[in-house]
Amino acid sequence: IYGGASAPGVAEGPARLIFSEEQFAEVQPGDILVTVVTNPAWTPLFGIVSGVVTNFGGSLSHAVIVGREYGLPVVAGTMEATQKIKTGDRVRVDGDMGAVYILS
């Protein structure tokens, strides 16, 4: 899965699909956050997860900017991550290449 914007770095972990603030309690340390888009209310999750993948967003999107601040790999603008990745899938987020790999 390829994105249009990213923050550098590589991380692997279990995917966690989150679609609303009501699901924040489901996020576990080391998860890869997979969502449609993030906004400032989602910033606390960046201190817990090891990477972020979004369907929408560009180089100035919240996910990419905050990911850089936290030193997390981010791949944004994939258009289809939430359709192709399921919670529990092991994924690799490669912010250097702007790619997300489903490992299992």
Secondary structure, DSSP 8 states (H G I E B T S, - for coil): -B-SEEES-EEEEEEEE--SGGGGGG--TT-EEEES---GGGGGGGGT-SEEEESS--TTSHHHHHHHHHT--EEE--SSHHHH--TT-EEEEETTTTEEEE--
